[in-house]
């Protein structure tokens, strides 16, 4: 046990760093005025990742897109954003709208045409629904065909808007963190648990995680195969502290061992807990 806790302490020292927000990107993006696209959404995720900012998996956003849009319409844009952001473990919502349209007239006697794109962003705090940053940009490009012109104008306007809103958003978040005005800091942790060679062990681990109301906001079991279960855990604690709680207070009849700890990643293994002498006598 002492060795386990010493290992956790070492990992904690290695990965101590200022908390960055987890961001959920929501884009309503139209090329040629009506064709759905995702160029700026992809650009936003890439730019955030380059700054070390975790984002909600866009495949999860797309899978729940209809429900998210219904929540935004029903509860109001800002309030709905806060509700959906909390569900996905985000600290901030980066909400954007983008549209590109061609100019009806061609340029002179050529096949060239101008394309105009308009992109707006705003960053919303999930804990209280307050806007903390925004940007709005337009771009005009000239191209011979609709696909090229629309795509290029969106990229140009999107790049300018993101280069404005992302630094402003992160600077504001840093100030909020420093002043202690952020209500809750949550970390989305990918928790991998090995040694689950029987279904009762999976059940006990899942029940333990869901019962940790003070430490964990939500638990999603992503997969289970060949004795390994993967959970997505939205935790009020960083990885190393969550590991400590599970080692000291494991699921019933199991012992928890730490395999690896990284920022937002935790790998554990469970083994059968040793029986007490009175239990052995009963057997």
MIGU-551528 format. One record per residue: residue number from 1; x, y, z of N, C-alpha, C in turn; chain. Coordinates in nm, 3 decimals. Layout:
n_nX_nY_nZ_caX_caY_caZ_cX_cY_cZ_chain
NUM_X_Y_Z_X_Y_Z_X_Y_Z_A .
...
//
This chain:
n_nX_nY_nZ_caX_caY_caZ_cX_cY_cZ_chain
1_0.083_-0.120_0.000_0.000_0.000_0.000_0.087_0.126_0.000_A .
2_0.190_0.128_0.085_0.278_0.245_0.091_0.344_0.270_-0.044_A .
3_0.386_0.160_-0.110_0.450_0.174_-0.240_0.352_0.234_-0.342_A .
4_0.223_0.192_-0.337_0.122_0.246_-0.428_0.105_0.396_-0.407_A .
5_0.097_0.439_-0.281_0.076_0.580_-0.252_0.199_0.663_-0.287_A .
6_0.319_0.606_-0.269_0.441_0.676_-0.307_0.445_0.697_-0.458_A .
7_0.402_0.593_-0.532_0.398_0.602_-0.679_0.303_0.713_-0.723_A .
8_0.186_0.720_-0.658_0.088_0.823_-0.691_0.146_0.961_-0.665_A .
9_0.217_0.977_-0.553_0.276_1.107_-0.518_0.380_1.149_-0.621_A .
10_0.457_1.054_-0.670_0.558_1.084_-0.772_0.492_1.132_-0.900_A .
11_0.386_1.061_-0.944_0.314_1.102_-1.063_0.251_1.240_-1.046_A .
12_0.199_1.267_-0.926_0.136_1.397_-0.901_0.237_1.509_-0.917_A .
13_0.357_1.489_-0.868_0.461_1.592_-0.880_0.502_1.611_-1.025_A .
14_0.506_1.501_-1.101_0.549_1.509_-1.240_0.451_1.587_-1.326_A .
15_0.322_1.575_-1.295_0.222_1.631_-1.385_0.146_1.749_-1.326_A .
16_0.203_1.811_-1.223_0.141_1.932_-1.168_0.153_2.044_-1.271_A .
17_0.042_2.106_-1.305_0.045_2.215_-1.402_-0.083_2.296_-1.390_A .
18_-0.081_2.415_-1.445_-0.200_2.499_-1.440_-0.312_2.435_-1.521_A .
19_-0.432_2.442_-1.465_-0.547_2.378_-1.529_-0.591_2.457_-1.651_A .
20_-0.608_2.388_-1.761_-0.667_2.446_-1.881_-0.812_2.400_-1.890_A .
21_-0.898_2.479_-1.950_-1.038_2.437_-1.960_-1.056_2.326_-2.062_A .
22_-1.159_2.245_-2.040_-1.202_2.152_-2.144_-1.310_2.225_-2.224_A .
23_-1.298_2.219_-2.357_-1.383_2.300_-2.443_-1.469_2.211_-2.532_A .
24_-1.595_2.247_-2.542_-1.687_2.180_-2.634_-1.713_2.276_-2.750_A .
25_-1.682_2.231_-2.872_-1.697_2.315_-2.991_-1.830_2.283_-3.059_A .
26_-1.910_2.386_-3.080_-2.039_2.371_-3.148_-2.044_2.469_-3.264_A .
27_-2.046_2.418_-3.388_-2.046_2.504_-3.507_-2.172_2.481_-3.590_A .
28_-2.231_2.590_-3.635_-2.334_2.586_-3.737_-2.269_2.647_-3.861_A .
29_-2.228_2.561_-3.953_-2.138_2.602_-4.062_-2.201_2.567_-4.197_A .
30_-2.218_2.667_-4.281_-2.284_2.646_-4.410_-2.199_2.702_-4.524_A .
31_-2.174_2.619_-4.624_-2.109_2.664_-4.747_-2.216_2.692_-4.850_A .
32_-2.192_2.792_-4.932_-2.287_2.832_-5.036_-2.424_2.865_-4.978_A .
33_-2.426_2.904_-4.852_-2.548_2.948_-4.788_-2.632_2.839_-4.726_A .
34_-2.616_2.712_-4.770_-2.706_2.607_-4.719_-2.642_2.469_-4.705_A .
35_-2.522_2.449_-4.756_-2.459_2.316_-4.752_-2.377_2.301_-4.624_A .
36_-2.415_2.203_-4.541_-2.344_2.183_-4.414_-2.201_2.137_-4.438_A .
37_-2.109_2.193_-4.361_-1.968_2.154_-4.370_-1.906_2.162_-4.231_A .
38_-1.782_2.121_-4.218_-1.719_2.117_-4.085_-1.573_2.164_-4.090_A .
39_-1.539_2.245_-4.188_-1.400_2.290_-4.202_-1.353_2.372_-4.083_A .
40_-1.433_2.467_-4.039_-1.391_2.554_-3.929_-1.395_2.479_-3.796_A .
41_-1.492_2.391_-3.780_-1.498_2.307_-3.660_-1.369_2.227_-3.645_A .
42_-1.325_2.165_-3.754_-1.200_2.088_-3.752_-1.082_2.178_-3.721_A .
43_-1.080_2.297_-3.779_-0.974_2.394_-3.755_-0.971_2.435_-3.608_A .
44_-1.088_2.457_-3.549_-1.096_2.498_-3.408_-1.039_2.391_-3.316_A .
45_-1.077_2.267_-3.340_-1.026_2.156_-3.257_-0.875_2.145_-3.270_A .
46_-0.824_2.160_-3.392_-0.679_2.152_-3.416_-0.604_2.265_-3.345_A .
47_-0.656_2.386_-3.353_-0.590_2.499_-3.288_-0.593_2.487_-3.136_A .
48_-0.703_2.440_-3.081_-0.712_2.421_-2.936_-0.615_2.312_-2.891_A .
49_-0.610_2.204_-2.966_-0.519_2.094_-2.932_-0.374_2.140_-2.934_A .
50_-0.339_2.228_-3.029_-0.201_2.278_-3.038_-0.162_2.358_-2.915_A .
51_-0.261_2.412_-2.845_-0.235_2.488_-2.722_-0.251_2.402_-2.596_A .
52_-0.269_2.271_-2.617_-0.280_2.180_-2.503_-0.418_2.176_-2.441_A .
53_-0.518_2.228_-2.512_-0.654_2.233_-2.460_-0.731_2.109_-2.503_A .
54_-0.789_2.039_-2.407_-0.871_1.922_-2.436_-1.006_1.965_-2.489_A .
55_-1.057_1.893_-2.588_-1.190_1.922_-2.642_-1.278_1.797_-2.631_A .
56_-1.407_1.820_-2.623_-1.502_1.709_-2.626_-1.492_1.640_-2.762_A .
57_-1.489_1.510_-2.760_-1.479_1.431_-2.883_-1.591_1.472_-2.979_A .
58_-1.554_1.520_-3.099_-1.654_1.569_-3.193_-1.748_1.459_-3.241_A .
59_-1.703_1.335_-3.238_-1.793_1.226_-3.277_-1.907_1.212_-3.177_A .
60_-1.878_1.239_-3.048_-1.984_1.238_-2.946_-2.078_1.356_-2.965_A .
61_-2.023_1.471_-3.003_-2.106_1.588_-3.029_-2.199_1.560_-3.147_A .
62_-2.144_1.506_-3.256_-2.225_1.479_-3.374_-2.332_1.374_-3.348_A .
63_-2.298_1.274_-3.266_-2.393_1.167_-3.234_-2.512_1.221_-3.156_A .
64_-2.491_1.330_-3.083_-2.597_1.388_-3.000_-2.643_1.524_-3.053_A .
65_-2.610_1.552_-3.180_-2.632_1.686_-3.235_-2.779_1.727_-3.231_A .
66_-2.868_1.638_-3.270_-3.010_1.673_-3.273_-3.061_1.707_-3.132_A .
67_-3.018_1.628_-3.033_-3.060_1.651_-2.895_-3.001_1.782_-2.842_A .
68_-2.874_1.810_-2.879_-2.809_1.934_-2.836_-2.882_2.054_-2.893_A .
69_-2.912_2.050_-3.023_-2.979_2.161_-3.088_-3.118_2.183_-3.030_A .
70_-3.186_2.074_-2.994_-3.319_2.085_-2.932_-3.307_2.152_-2.796_A .
71_-3.202_2.116_-2.720_-3.182_2.177_-2.588_-3.153_2.326_-2.601_A .
72_-3.075_2.363_-2.702_-3.042_2.504_-2.724_-3.167_2.585_-2.759_A .
73_-3.254_2.525_-2.842_-3.377_2.594_-2.879_-3.475_2.603_-2.762_A .
74_-3.482_2.493_-2.684_-3.580_2.487_-2.577_-3.544_2.570_-2.456_A .
75_-3.418_2.569_-2.416_-3.376_2.637_-2.293_-3.318_2.775_-2.320_A .
76_-3.304_2.810_-2.447_-3.236_2.936_-2.479_-3.090_2.905_-2.505_A .
77_-3.030_2.981_-2.594_-2.896_2.950_-2.641_-2.793_2.942_-2.529_A .
78_-2.789_3.045_-2.444_-2.687_3.049_-2.339_-2.711_2.943_-2.233_A .
79_-2.834_2.936_-2.183_-2.866_2.838_-2.079_-2.851_2.695_-2.131_A .
80_-2.899_2.672_-2.254_-2.887_2.538_-2.312_-2.742_2.499_-2.330_A .
81_-2.657_2.595_-2.367_-2.514_2.567_-2.383_-2.454_2.521_-2.252_A .
82_-2.491_2.587_-2.143_-2.438_2.550_-2.012_-2.481_2.409_-1.973_A .
83_-2.608_2.377_-1.998_-2.659_2.244_-1.963_-2.586_2.135_-2.041_A .
84_-2.573_2.152_-2.172_-2.510_2.051_-2.255_-2.360_2.042_-2.226_A .
85_-2.297_2.156_-2.201_-2.155_2.154_-2.169_-2.127_2.074_-2.044_A .
86_-2.209_2.091_-1.941_-2.191_2.015_-1.816_-2.205_1.865_-1.842_A .
87_-2.303_1.829_-1.925_-2.325_1.687_-1.952_-2.202_1.621_-2.014_A .
88_-2.131_1.695_-2.099_-2.013_1.640_-2.166_-1.883_1.672_-2.092_A .
89_-1.894_1.724_-1.970_-1.776_1.749_-1.888_-1.692_1.867_-1.932_A .
90_-1.752_1.960_-2.007_-1.677_2.076_-2.056_-1.681_2.190_-1.954_A .
91_-1.579_2.274_-1.959_-1.575_2.397_-1.879_-1.624_2.516_-1.959_A .
92_-1.596_2.514_-2.090_-1.635_2.623_-2.178_-1.700_2.566_-2.304_A .
93_-1.796_2.640_-2.358_-1.853_2.610_-2.489_-1.801_2.715_-2.586_A .
94_-1.745_2.669_-2.698_-1.705_2.760_-2.805_-1.808_2.745_-2.915_A .
95_-1.898_2.843_-2.924_-2.012_2.837_-3.014_-1.985_2.925_-3.135_A .
96_-2.000_2.868_-3.253_-1.969_2.944_-3.373_-2.075_2.933_-3.481_A .
97_-2.083_3.036_-3.562_-2.168_3.035_-3.681_-2.085_3.081_-3.799_A .
98_-2.100_3.013_-3.911_-2.021_3.047_-4.030_-2.105_3.024_-4.154_A .
99_-2.096_3.116_-4.247_-2.167_3.100_-4.373_-2.086_3.165_-4.485_A .
100_-2.085_3.100_-4.599_-2.020_3.159_-4.717_-2.120_3.161_-4.831_A .
101_-2.115_3.271_-4.910_-2.207_3.285_-5.023_-2.132_3.342_-5.143_A .
102_-2.170_3.299_-5.262_-2.107_3.355_-5.383_-2.174_3.485_-5.426_A .
103_-2.096_3.570_-5.487_-2.152_3.690_-5.549_-2.222_3.647_-5.678_A .
104_-2.340_3.698_-5.700_-2.418_3.654_-5.817_-2.348_3.685_-5.950_A .
105_-2.280_3.798_-5.956_-2.219_3.841_-6.082_-2.077_3.789_-6.097_A .
106_-2.044_3.746_-6.216_-1.906_3.707_-6.245_-1.822_3.832_-6.270_A .
107_-1.691_3.816_-6.258_-1.601_3.930_-6.273_-1.566_3.947_-6.421_A .
108_-1.614_4.055_-6.481_-1.587_4.082_-6.622_-1.636_3.970_-6.712_A .
109_-1.553_3.934_-6.808_-1.587_3.827_-6.902_-1.531_3.692_-6.859_A .
110_-1.474_3.685_-6.740_-1.412_3.561_-6.693_-1.513_3.473_-6.620_A .
111_-1.466_3.356_-6.581_-1.547_3.265_-6.500_-1.523_3.286_-6.351_A .
112_-1.447_3.390_-6.318_-1.416_3.417_-6.179_-1.536_3.483_-6.108_A .
113_-1.546_3.451_-5.982_-1.655_3.504_-5.902_-1.601_3.529_-5.761_A .
114_-1.653_3.626_-5.690_-1.610_3.649_-5.551_-1.701_3.573_-5.454_A .
115_-1.640_3.528_-5.344_-1.711_3.452_-5.241_-1.684_3.519_-5.107_A .
116_-1.791_3.544_-5.033_-1.779_3.614_-4.905_-1.820_3.520_-4.792_A .
117_-1.735_3.510_-4.690_-1.765_3.428_-4.572_-1.769_3.517_-4.449_A .
118_-1.861_3.485_-4.359_-1.874_3.555_-4.231_-1.871_3.450_-4.120_A .
119_-1.785_3.473_-4.020_-1.767_3.377_-3.910_-1.774_3.451_-3.777_A .
120_-1.854_3.400_-3.684_-1.860_3.456_-3.549_-1.839_3.346_-3.446_A .
121_-1.775_3.381_-3.336_-1.753_3.288_-3.225_-1.784_3.359_-3.094_A .
122_-1.825_3.279_-2.996_-1.830_3.328_-2.858_-1.803_3.212_-2.764_A .
123_-1.731_3.241_-2.659_-1.697_3.141_-2.559_-1.785_3.162_-2.436_A .
124_-1.851_3.055_-2.392_-1.948_3.062_-2.283_-1.903_2.974_-2.167_A .
125_-1.902_3.030_-2.048_-1.874_2.950_-1.928_-1.988_2.854_-1.902_A .
126_-1.955_2.728_-1.877_-2.057_2.627_-1.852_-2.118_2.644_-1.713_A .
127_-2.039_2.690_-1.615_-2.090_2.695_-1.478_-2.194_2.804_-1.456_A .
128_-2.192_2.910_-1.537_-2.290_3.016_-1.515_-2.347_3.077_-1.643_A .
129_-2.305_3.027_-1.760_-2.361_3.074_-1.886_-2.315_3.211_-1.931_A .
130_-2.208_3.265_-1.872_-2.159_3.398_-1.906_-2.063_3.392_-2.024_A .
131_-2.080_3.485_-2.120_-1.985_3.497_-2.231_-1.855_3.557_-2.181_A .
132_-1.741_3.496_-2.215_-1.613_3.551_-2.170_-1.526_3.599_-2.285_A .
133_-1.561_3.566_-2.409_-1.483_3.613_-2.524_-1.567_3.598_-2.649_A .
134_-1.537_3.680_-2.750_-1.609_3.669_-2.877_-1.524_3.726_-2.990_A .
135_-1.560_3.690_-3.111_-1.492_3.745_-3.228_-1.584_3.734_-3.348_A .
136_-1.562_3.821_-3.447_-1.641_3.819_-3.569_-1.551_3.865_-3.683_A .
137_-1.545_3.786_-3.790_-1.458_3.819_-3.903_-1.527_3.785_-4.035_A .
138_-1.487_3.858_-4.139_-1.534_3.827_-4.274_-1.414_3.814_-4.367_A .
139_-1.436_3.747_-4.477_-1.329_3.731_-4.576_-1.391_3.720_-4.715_A .
140_-1.324_3.780_-4.811_-1.367_3.772_-4.951_-1.254_3.714_-5.034_A .
141_-1.285_3.612_-5.113_-1.185_3.551_-5.201_-1.243_3.541_-5.342_A .
142_-1.156_3.522_-5.438_-1.197_3.507_-5.578_-1.159_3.368_-5.625_A .
143_-1.252_3.300_-5.689_-1.226_3.164_-5.736_-1.310_3.136_-5.860_A .
144_-1.275_3.027_-5.929_-1.346_2.991_-6.053_-1.466_2.902_-6.028_A .
145_-1.466_2.830_-5.915_-1.578_2.738_-5.891_-1.627_2.753_-5.748_A .
146_-1.750_2.708_-5.726_-1.816_2.726_-5.597_-1.747_2.652_-5.484_A .
147_-1.705_2.528_-5.509_-1.644_2.448_-5.402_-1.517_2.513_-5.351_A .
148_-1.429_2.552_-5.444_-1.303_2.616_-5.405_-1.327_2.750_-5.337_A .
149_-1.411_2.833_-5.396_-1.436_2.966_-5.343_-1.499_2.963_-5.205_A .
150_-1.599_2.879_-5.188_-1.668_2.869_-5.060_-1.575_2.818_-4.952_A .
151_-1.500_2.711_-4.982_-1.409_2.651_-4.885_-1.299_2.748_-4.844_A .
152_-1.240_2.815_-4.941_-1.130_2.906_-4.911_-1.176_3.026_-4.828_A .
153_-1.293_3.081_-4.862_-1.342_3.197_-4.787_-1.373_3.159_-4.643_A .
154_-1.428_3.041_-4.621_-1.454_2.994_-4.485_-1.325_2.977_-4.406_A .
155_-1.225_2.919_-4.470_-1.096_2.896_-4.401_-1.031_3.028_-4.362_A .
156_-1.032_3.125_-4.452_-0.968_3.253_-4.424_-1.038_3.325_-4.309_A .
157_-1.172_3.335_-4.318_-1.247_3.403_-4.212_-1.239_3.326_-4.081_A .
158_-1.246_3.194_-4.090_-1.241_3.111_-3.970_-1.108_3.123_-3.898_A .
159_-1.000_3.125_-3.974_-0.866_3.136_-3.915_-0.853_3.269_-3.839_A .
160_-0.899_3.377_-3.900_-0.890_3.508_-3.834_-0.974_3.511_-3.706_A .
161_-1.095_3.456_-3.714_-1.183_3.457_-3.597_-1.127_3.372_-3.483_A .
162_-1.075_3.255_-3.515_-1.019_3.166_-3.413_-0.892_3.225_-3.352_A .
163_-0.809_3.287_-3.434_-0.686_3.347_-3.382_-0.715_3.465_-3.289_A .
164_-0.836_3.514_-3.297_-0.877_3.622_-3.206_-0.943_3.568_-3.080_A .
165_-1.038_3.474_-3.096_-1.118_3.432_-2.982_-1.045_3.334_-2.890_A .
166_-0.960_3.245_-2.944_-0.896_3.145_-2.859_-0.800_3.208_-2.757_A .
167_-0.707_3.297_-2.799_-0.621_3.359_-2.697_-0.700_3.440_-2.594_A .
168_-0.803_3.511_-2.639_-0.885_3.590_-2.546_-0.957_3.499_-2.447_A .
169_-1.009_3.389_-2.496_-1.080_3.293_-2.411_-0.988_3.233_-2.306_A .
170_-0.870_3.190_-2.348_-0.776_3.126_-2.254_-0.721_3.227_-2.153_A .
171_-0.697_3.350_-2.197_-0.649_3.453_-2.105_-0.754_3.482_-1.998_A .
172_-0.880_3.491_-2.040_-0.988_3.517_-1.945_-1.003_3.400_-1.848_A .
173_-0.992_3.277_-1.900_-1.002_3.159_-1.814_-0.890_3.157_-1.710_A .
174_-0.770_3.191_-1.753_-0.656_3.195_-1.661_-0.682_3.295_-1.548_A .
175_-0.740_3.410_-1.582_-0.772_3.510_-1.480_-0.880_3.459_-1.384_A .
176_-0.978_3.389_-1.440_-1.084_3.333_-1.356_-1.030_3.228_-1.260_A .
177_-0.941_3.143_-1.311_-0.878_3.042_-1.227_-0.797_3.106_-1.116_A .
178_-0.720_3.208_-1.151_-0.633_3.274_-1.052_-0.714_3.344_-0.943_A .
179_-0.831_3.398_-0.981_-0.913_3.469_-0.883_-1.006_3.378_-0.805_A .
180_-1.012_3.250_-0.845_-1.095_3.154_-0.773_-1.243_3.169_-0.799_A .
181_-1.280_3.232_-0.910_-1.422_3.253_-0.938_-1.486_3.141_-1.019_A .
182_-1.406_3.047_-1.066_-1.462_2.931_-1.134_-1.521_2.838_-1.029_A .
183_-1.646_2.803_-1.044_-1.715_2.729_-0.939_-1.660_2.588_-0.920_A .
184_-1.635_2.518_-1.027_-1.587_2.380_-1.017_-1.484_2.354_-1.127_A .
185_-1.377_2.288_-1.089_-1.281_2.243_-1.188_-1.303_2.094_-1.210_A .
186_-1.334_2.057_-1.329_-1.360_1.916_-1.360_-1.257_1.868_-1.461_A .
187_-1.224_1.743_-1.449_-1.130_1.681_-1.542_-1.195_1.558_-1.603_A .
188_-1.194_1.550_-1.734_-1.243_1.429_-1.799_-1.127_1.331_-1.810_A .
189_-1.142_1.218_-1.744_-1.035_1.119_-1.734_-1.075_0.992_-1.808_A .
190_-0.984_0.944_-1.891_-1.006_0.813_-1.952_-0.949_0.708_-1.856_A .
191_-1.038_0.633_-1.796_-1.002_0.534_-1.694_-1.006_0.394_-1.754_A .
192_-0.890_0.330_-1.757_-0.880_0.192_-1.806_-0.858_0.099_-1.688_A .
193_-0.940_-0.003_-1.677_-0.931_-0.098_-1.565_-0.912_-0.238_-1.620_A .
194_-0.795_-0.297_-1.591_-0.767_-0.434_-1.632_-0.797_-0.532_-1.520_A .
195_-0.784_-0.660_-1.550_-0.806_-0.763_-1.450_-0.952_-0.797_-1.427_A .
196_-1.040_-0.744_-1.510_-1.184_-0.771_-1.492_-1.219_-0.896_-1.574_A .
197_-1.186_-1.010_-1.519_-1.206_-1.136_-1.590_-1.340_-1.202_-1.559_A .
198_-1.420_-1.137_-1.472_-1.553_-1.187_-1.440_-1.649_-1.069_-1.437_A .
199_-1.775_-1.095_-1.475_-1.870_-0.986_-1.492_-1.902_-0.919_-1.359_A .
200_-1.894_-0.993_-1.246_-1.924_-0.931_-1.117_-1.821_-0.822_-1.082_A .
201_-1.699_-0.841_-1.129_-1.596_-0.739_-1.104_-1.627_-0.610_-1.180_A .
202_-1.676_-0.627_-1.304_-1.716_-0.509_-1.381_-1.830_-0.436_-1.311_A .
203_-1.927_-0.512_-1.260_-2.040_-0.451_-1.191_-1.995_-0.376_-1.066_A .
204_-1.907_-0.438_-0.988_-1.860_-0.373_-0.865_-1.781_-0.246_-0.894_A .
205_-1.698_-0.249_-0.998_-1.621_-0.130_-1.034_-1.714_-0.018_-1.080_A .
206_-1.813_-0.052_-1.161_-1.907_0.048_-1.209_-1.987_0.109_-1.094_A .
207_-2.032_0.023_-1.001_-2.107_0.071_-0.885_-2.021_0.161_-0.797_A .
208_-1.894_0.125_-0.781_-1.804_0.206_-0.699_-1.786_0.345_-0.759_A .
209_-1.763_0.349_-0.890_-1.743_0.478_-0.957_-1.868_0.564_-0.948_A .
210_-1.984_0.505_-0.973_-2.108_0.582_-0.971_-2.145_0.626_-0.830_A .
211_-2.092_0.555_-0.729_-2.121_0.591_-0.592_-2.031_0.700_-0.537_A .
212_-1.929_0.741_-0.612_-1.834_0.842_-0.566_-1.885_0.982_-0.601_A .
213_-1.995_1.022_-0.541_-2.061_1.148_-0.575_-1.975_1.270_-0.544_A .
214_-1.893_1.264_-0.439_-1.810_1.378_-0.402_-1.691_1.394_-0.495_A .
215_-1.646_1.284_-0.555_-1.527_1.287_-0.639_-1.557_1.289_-0.788_A .
216_-1.673_1.233_-0.827_-1.701_1.212_-0.969_-1.837_1.271_-1.006_A .
217_-1.838_1.350_-1.115_-1.963_1.411_-1.161_-2.043_1.317_-1.249_A .
218_-1.975_1.240_-1.335_-2.045_1.147_-1.423_-1.952_1.035_-1.467_A .
219_-2.013_0.922_-1.500_-1.938_0.804_-1.544_-2.004_0.747_-1.669_A .
220_-1.923_0.720_-1.770_-1.972_0.656_-1.892_-1.883_0.537_-1.924_A .
221_-1.942_0.416_-1.928_-1.864_0.298_-1.968_-1.858_0.294_-2.120_A .
222_-1.736_0.309_-2.174_-1.720_0.316_-2.319_-1.706_0.178_-2.382_A .
223_-1.639_0.086_-2.312_-1.620_-0.046_-2.370_-1.579_-0.147_-2.265_A .
224_-1.594_-0.275_-2.299_-1.547_-0.386_-2.215_-1.515_-0.504_-2.306_A .
225_-1.390_-0.547_-2.305_-1.349_-0.660_-2.388_-1.223_-0.722_-2.332_A .
226_-1.218_-0.854_-2.332_-1.100_-0.929_-2.293_-1.045_-0.887_-2.157_A .
227_-1.136_-0.869_-2.063_-1.095_-0.839_-1.926_-1.056_-0.695_-1.900_A .
228_-1.078_-0.605_-1.998_-1.041_-0.465_-1.982_-1.165_-0.377_-2.005_A .
229_-1.194_-0.291_-1.908_-1.305_-0.197_-1.919_-1.250_-0.055_-1.931_A .
230_-1.311_0.023_-2.016_-1.270_0.163_-2.034_-1.389_0.252_-1.999_A .
231_-1.365_0.345_-1.907_-1.467_0.440_-1.863_-1.423_0.581_-1.897_A .
232_-1.520_0.666_-1.926_-1.494_0.810_-1.932_-1.552_0.871_-1.805_A .
233_-1.464_0.928_-1.724_-1.503_0.979_-1.593_-1.483_1.130_-1.589_A .
234_-1.588_1.203_-1.554_-1.575_1.347_-1.530_-1.553_1.363_-1.380_A .
235_-1.429_1.399_-1.345_-1.387_1.397_-1.205_-1.362_1.538_-1.151_A .
236_-1.396_1.556_-1.024_-1.362_1.680_-0.955_-1.216_1.678_-0.909_A .
237_-1.153_1.561_-0.922_-1.015_1.544_-0.879_-0.926_1.516_-1.000_A .
238_-0.799_1.553_-0.994_-0.706_1.512_-1.101_-0.680_1.362_-1.093_A .
239_-0.615_1.309_-1.196_-0.595_1.164_-1.207_-0.532_1.102_-1.083_A .
240_-0.423_1.166_-1.034_-0.349_1.105_-0.924_-0.430_1.100_-0.795_A .
241_-0.514_1.202_-0.771_-0.596_1.201_-0.649_-0.711_1.103_-0.660_A .
242_-0.767_1.090_-0.779_-0.872_0.990_-0.799_-0.815_0.850_-0.779_A .
243_-0.694_0.826_-0.827_-0.629_0.697_-0.807_-0.612_0.666_-0.658_A .
244_-0.572_0.767_-0.583_-0.552_0.748_-0.439_-0.680_0.705_-0.369_A .
245_-0.792_0.771_-0.406_-0.920_0.735_-0.345_-0.957_0.591_-0.378_A .
246_-0.938_0.550_-0.503_-0.975_0.413_-0.543_-0.884_0.308_-0.479_A .
247_-0.756_0.342_-0.460_-0.664_0.248_-0.394_-0.702_0.231_-0.247_A .
248_-0.733_0.340_-0.182_-0.767_0.336_-0.039_-0.908_0.283_-0.014_A .
249_-0.997_0.304_-0.109_-1.137_0.262_-0.092_-1.182_0.188_-0.218_A .
250_-1.135_0.066_-0.237_-1.164_-0.009_-0.360_-1.306_-0.064_-0.361_A .
251_-1.349_-0.117_-0.477_-1.479_-0.184_-0.483_-1.482_-0.306_-0.391_A .
252_-1.601_-0.352_-0.359_-1.617_-0.466_-0.269_-1.545_-0.589_-0.322_A .
253_-1.469_-0.654_-0.232_-1.399_-0.781_-0.261_-1.288_-0.766_-0.364_A .
254_-1.245_-0.644_-0.391_-1.139_-0.623_-0.488_-1.030_-0.533_-0.430_A .
255_-0.912_-0.545_-0.485_-0.799_-0.459_-0.452_-0.758_-0.387_-0.580_A .
256_-0.729_-0.257_-0.568_-0.696_-0.177_-0.685_-0.546_-0.147_-0.688_A .
257_-0.485_-0.170_-0.803_-0.343_-0.141_-0.823_-0.328_-0.034_-0.933_A .
258_-0.234_0.056_-0.916_-0.209_0.160_-1.015_-0.109_0.109_-1.118_A .
259_-0.145_0.120_-1.245_-0.057_0.081_-1.355_0.013_0.203_-1.413_A .
260_-0.065_0.309_-1.440_-0.008_0.429_-1.502_-0.097_0.549_-1.474_A .
261_-0.033_0.663_-1.452_-0.106_0.788_-1.435_-0.046_0.893_-1.528_A .
262_-0.133_0.957_-1.605_-0.096_1.071_-1.688_-0.204_1.177_-1.671_A .
263_-0.179_1.301_-1.714_-0.286_1.400_-1.710_-0.409_1.351_-1.788_A .
264_-0.523_1.343_-1.719_-0.650_1.302_-1.779_-0.652_1.156_-1.824_A .
265_-0.553_1.077_-1.783_-0.549_0.935_-1.817_-0.510_0.857_-1.692_A .
266_-0.585_0.751_-1.664_-0.558_0.669_-1.546_-0.577_0.523_-1.583_A .
267_-0.475_0.442_-1.556_-0.481_0.299_-1.585_-0.465_0.221_-1.454_A .
268_-0.564_0.135_-1.427_-0.566_0.058_-1.303_-0.581_-0.091_-1.335_A .
269_-0.557_-0.171_-1.233_-0.581_-0.315_-1.243_-0.645_-0.360_-1.113_A .
270_-0.743_-0.447_-1.123_-0.806_-0.501_-1.003_-0.770_-0.648_-0.986_A .
271_-0.753_-0.686_-0.861_-0.729_-0.827_-0.826_-0.821_-0.859_-0.710_A .
272_-0.840_-0.988_-0.685_-0.924_-1.029_-0.574_-0.861_-0.984_-0.442_A .
273_-0.943_-0.929_-0.355_-0.893_-0.888_-0.224_-0.864_-1.013_-0.141_A .
274_-0.755_-1.014_-0.062_-0.725_-1.129_0.022_-0.835_-1.151_0.125_A .
275_-0.869_-1.275_0.147_-0.975_-1.307_0.242_-0.923_-1.292_0.385_A .
276_-1.016_-1.253_0.475_-0.983_-1.248_0.618_-0.980_-1.389_0.674_A .
277_-0.913_-1.405_0.786_-0.898_-1.539_0.845_-1.032_-1.602_0.878_A .
278_-1.127_-1.522_0.930_-1.257_-1.578_0.966_-1.333_-1.628_0.843_A .
279_-1.313_-1.558_0.727_-1.377_-1.604_0.603_-1.316_-1.734_0.556_A .
280_-1.182_-1.750_0.572_-1.116_-1.873_0.530_-1.161_-1.990_0.615_A .
281_-1.184_-1.963_0.745_-1.229_-2.071_0.832_-1.366_-2.120_0.794_A .
282_-1.453_-2.024_0.749_-1.588_-2.064_0.708_-1.583_-2.154_0.586_A .
283_-1.485_-2.125_0.493_-1.472_-2.207_0.373_-1.427_-2.348_0.409_A .
//
